[in-house]
């Protein structure tokens, strides 16, 4: 894989990950993504990935946990970015009443 850092050395993946951080999503959003392309399941990774990358090795990951649904952009090769049970617990503690997204946050028309 080639390094895609820009002239200033910034990694464009960081900005992309910030556009869709770990979020609570609606069941309909989760289910839509499950059916849009063949999902990718990786051993040891909760939920599934949308098979088409956003860029390079950044994919949308979706997880169902305890009747709630979560989504985020994650770096396939960086498990620290994945949605995990621990990440969900931290998210729920920090955001006791989060907004539930019906679509990707950078697509205002889908809200």
N, C-alpha and C positions, 0 to 999 in steps of 0.2 A: 504494500500500500504506500502511496506517495504521501508526503507530508503536505497538507494543504494550508499551512500557515500563510497569512498575507505578508506583505512587505514589512509591516511593523512587528511581525512575529506572533500576531494574535491568532488563536485557533477559532475558526468560524463555528465550530461545533458548540463552543461554550455559549455563544449568543443564541444558537438554535435551541439548545437544551433549556435556556431560560424562557423561551417562547411558550413551552408546554412543560412546565415543571410538574411534579407529582400533584395530581388534582383528583378530586372526586368527580366522576362522570356518571351520566345517567345509564341505566341498564340498556336503553335503546341505543345510545352511542356505542357502548361496549359491544352489543350484539351486531350493530351495523358493521363495525370493524372486524368482527369475527367472520362475517360473510362477504366482505368486499374483495378479498384476495385469499388464496389459501393461507391460513395462519401458520406461523412457525412456532413450534414448541421445542424448547431447549431443556435438556435434563438439568435440574437444579435451579431453573428460572421459573418463578411463578407465572401463571397466566400464559399469554401468547404475544408474539410480535406480529405486526403487519408485515407481510413478506417483502414488500417494496420499501427500500430504504428511502429516508427523507434526503439524506446526503451520505455518501461514503458508508460508514458503519453505524449511522444513527437511524434508529427505527422507533416507531410508536409501540409501546408495550401497554397491554391492558390486563388487569387482574381483577378477579372477583374474590372478595374476602368478607365473610360474615354477612352476606346479603347486600354488601356495598360494592361499588365498582370504582376502579381507579385507572388512570391513564397518565402517561408521560412519554416524552422523548427520552430515549436511553442510548448509550453507546454500547453496542453489542460486545465489544472487546473490553469493556470496563465495568465489571460487576458492581463497583461502587455506585454506579448511576442507575442500576436496575431497581425496579419496584420490588421490594422484599417485605416480608412480614414486619421486620424491624422498622423499615422506612414508613410503612403504613401506620404503625403504632406511634412513631414520632410525629407524623403528619396529623393524625387524629388528636394527639395531645396538644399540639400547637394550634390546631384549627378545629375547635369543637363544633362549629356550625358553618362548614365551608359551603361556598357556592357550588352547585352541581352543574357541571358543564354538559351541554347537549351537543357540542361540537368543539372542534379545536379552537382554542382561545384567540388565535390570530386571524380567524375567519369570522368577522362580525356578523355576516349574513346567516351563519349557522346557529347563532345564539337565540 
